[in-house]
């Protein structure tokens, strides 16, 4: 009959063998290669999760931007802007504080005669809402940053005519 000591030694050896197998590289993976599931996260949008591909920021509105239906206040600072496709644009504004962001948010709604629907507070502290007027539907989001600034993201779609 085996002694308790020999049973424990056998279990310890089996555990070490199994843990060594679990640490082995996958077949076909060369040493030093990065994990295929690794992600590059932009710290400015880290809470959003997922992969963020770094791109060059554009601080001017595209020529096709619907400025008549989505007028920006004079105090607005464009962080990034672009065209996603026919009748689809985005603009990200930045504000130095949550108070400044609230003023810009409200001014954009008032000046462009937007109706606000589906407004809710995001878990991360920002606000999400759908804005609509006679020409546009806008998915709007405020994104508080760790340094106290706030980004306001607007994804804009022109209504089908």
Secondary structure, DSSP 8 states (H G I E B T S, - for coil): ---HHHHHHHHHHHHHHHHHHHTS--TT--TT---TT-----GGGGGG-S---------S--TT--TTTS---TT-EEEEEEEEETTEEEEEEEESSHHHHHHHHHHHHHHTT-EEEEEEE-TTS-EEEEEE-SSEEEEEEEEE-TTS-EEEEEEEEE---
